[in-house]
Amino acid sequence: MIDFSQKPLVLAPMAGFSDLPFRDVVKKFGADLTISEMISSNALVFESKKTLKMLQKNESEAPYIVQIAGSNEEIIKKAVLILNEFDFIDGIDLNCGCPVSKVIKQNAGSALLNDLDLLKRLVDTIKKHSKKRTVSVKFRLGFKDKYPKLIARACEEAGADFVSIHARTAKQLYSGKADYEAILEAKEAVKIPIIANGDINKDNFKEVQKSTKADAFMIGRASVGKPWIFYELKHEKSISKELKKELILYHFEAMLKHYGKEAVKLFRKHLHEYSKTLANAALFRATINQIEAENIMIKNIEDFF
Ligand SMILES: Cc1cc2nc3c(=O)[nH]c(=O)nc-3n(C[C@H](O)[C@H](O)[C@H](O)COP(=O)(O)O)c2cc1C
């Protein structure tokens, strides 16, 4: 289902960004694998309408992976049993990288890197109960220090089919240099495929391919405001201004379909990113921050881009 021999390009899970409409857009530009935003296993077990909506996927997303977060074996098991009911989900990914304090306080996300035995038990629990084709783990290089080999081996031993590695520690949050050598260390310590992640963009893609020897590459922030990056990485050419405009309008339409009227406000952050580096972007941002009506938003997008 995921052909790692083709070195696939993966959209990183990003809470607040990699929702169904955004994943629709990146699939159009050739992203090979998409993953949901992080979904709390507690919320999943509660089966709220909002959480269940977060599980939805586009038809184009095949394969499609749902990422869950949590630290309690019983709750993770229940979450897996719920996910088993949705045939359109192909894999389950465990978040072991989130550095947000609310998540760490629950011993979840990157806090699991401080307790590899618990991490292993959670992966094992998912593996045991999941009816999905893959179980995977997304992790950082360590919590404070770097021990990527130990983490990768723990995941492999517990039955993970592949792992994604964000080349930073949890303590580094999102700053400091991504350490691609550390991904290579993990790659050489295990047999399962490794997805490299962290600061990958058009300029360093070839270098990251060489230095990590990874089996796939995951792109997050470089795709926000530039979802066409997947096409550009694959074909080594840029897309036209006209196509970009068409795409931005398509993205907004998809947001309206998914969120209804709420989409107007939610789309502002995407427009901020789409307009970055263009002339008069500050004025455009100030204008669209005030807009509440869909048709006025569309008119402003058409005029600006
Ligand atoms: C706004 C935002 C939300 C994120 N949400 C998640 C998430 O839900 N799950 C996850 O595993 N990582 C999450 N991440 C981390 C990214 O998946 C990725 O590991 C990180 O941004 C580094 O890759 P990049 O430099 O290509 O963005 C998030 C990152 C950002 C910027």
The ligand as a Tripos MOL2 file, in Angstrom:
@<TRIPOS>MOLECULE
LIG
   31    33     1     0     0
SMALL
NO_CHARGES

@<TRIPOS>ATOM
      1 C1          0.8920   24.0940   13.2470 C.3       1 LIG1
      2 C2          1.5300   22.7580   13.4350 C.ar      1 LIG1
      3 C3          0.7670   21.6940   13.8850 C.ar      1 LIG1
      4 C4          1.3470   20.4330   14.0640 C.ar      1 LIG1
      5 N1          0.5610   19.3950   14.4630 N.ar      1 LIG1
      6 C5          1.0890   18.1420   14.5330 C.ar      1 LIG1
      7 C6          0.2720   17.0120   14.8040 C.ar      1 LIG1
      8 O1         -0.9460   17.1180   14.9710 O.2       1 LIG1
      9 N2          0.8840   15.7970   14.8740 N.ar      1 LIG1
     10 C7          2.2360   15.6320   14.6760 C.ar      1 LIG1
     11 O2          2.7450   14.5120   14.7440 O.2       1 LIG1
     12 N3          3.0200   16.6820   14.4070 N.ar      1 LIG1
     13 C8          2.4820   17.9200   14.3110 C.ar      1 LIG1
     14 N4          3.2760   18.9720   13.9580 N.ar      1 LIG1
     15 C9          4.6980   18.7260   13.6180 C.3       1 LIG1
     16 C10         4.8530   18.4490   12.1190 C.3       1 LIG1
     17 O3          4.1760   17.2670   11.7390 O.3       1 LIG1
     18 C11         6.3360   18.3210   11.7320 C.3       1 LIG1
     19 O4          6.8910   17.2430   12.4300 O.3       1 LIG1
     20 C12         7.1370   19.5770   12.0710 C.3       1 LIG1
     21 O5          6.4340   20.7420   11.7080 O.3       1 LIG1
     22 C13         8.4910   19.5650   11.3410 C.3       1 LIG1
     23 O6          8.3320   19.4300    9.9540 O.3       1 LIG1
     24 P1          8.3440   20.7000    8.9620 P.3       1 LIG1
     25 O7          9.5940   21.4670    9.2470 O.co2     1 LIG1
     26 O8          8.3060   20.1200    7.5880 O.co2     1 LIG1
     27 O9          7.1320   21.5300    9.2880 O.co2     1 LIG1
     28 C14         2.7240   20.2430   13.7990 C.ar      1 LIG1
     29 C15         3.4870   21.3150   13.3460 C.ar      1 LIG1
     30 C16         2.9210   22.5560   13.1570 C.ar      1 LIG1
     31 C17         3.7770   23.6770   12.6470 C.3       1 LIG1
@<TRIPOS>BOND
     1     1     2 1
     2     2     3 ar
     3     2    30 ar
     4     3     4 ar
     5     4     5 ar
     6     4    28 ar
     7     5     6 ar
     8     6     7 ar
     9     6    13 1
    10     7     8 2
    11     7     9 ar
    12     9    10 ar
    13    10    11 2
    14    10    12 ar
    15    12    13 ar
    16    13    14 ar
    17    14    15 1
    18    14    28 ar
    19    15    16 1
    20    16    17 1
    21    16    18 1
    22    18    19 1
    23    18    20 1
    24    20    21 1
    25    20    22 1
    26    22    23 1
    27    23    24 1
    28    24    25 2
    29    24    26 1
    30    24    27 1
    31    28    29 ar
    32    29    30 ar
    33    30    31 1
@<TRIPOS>SUBSTRUCTURE
     1 LIG1         1 GROUP 0 **** ****
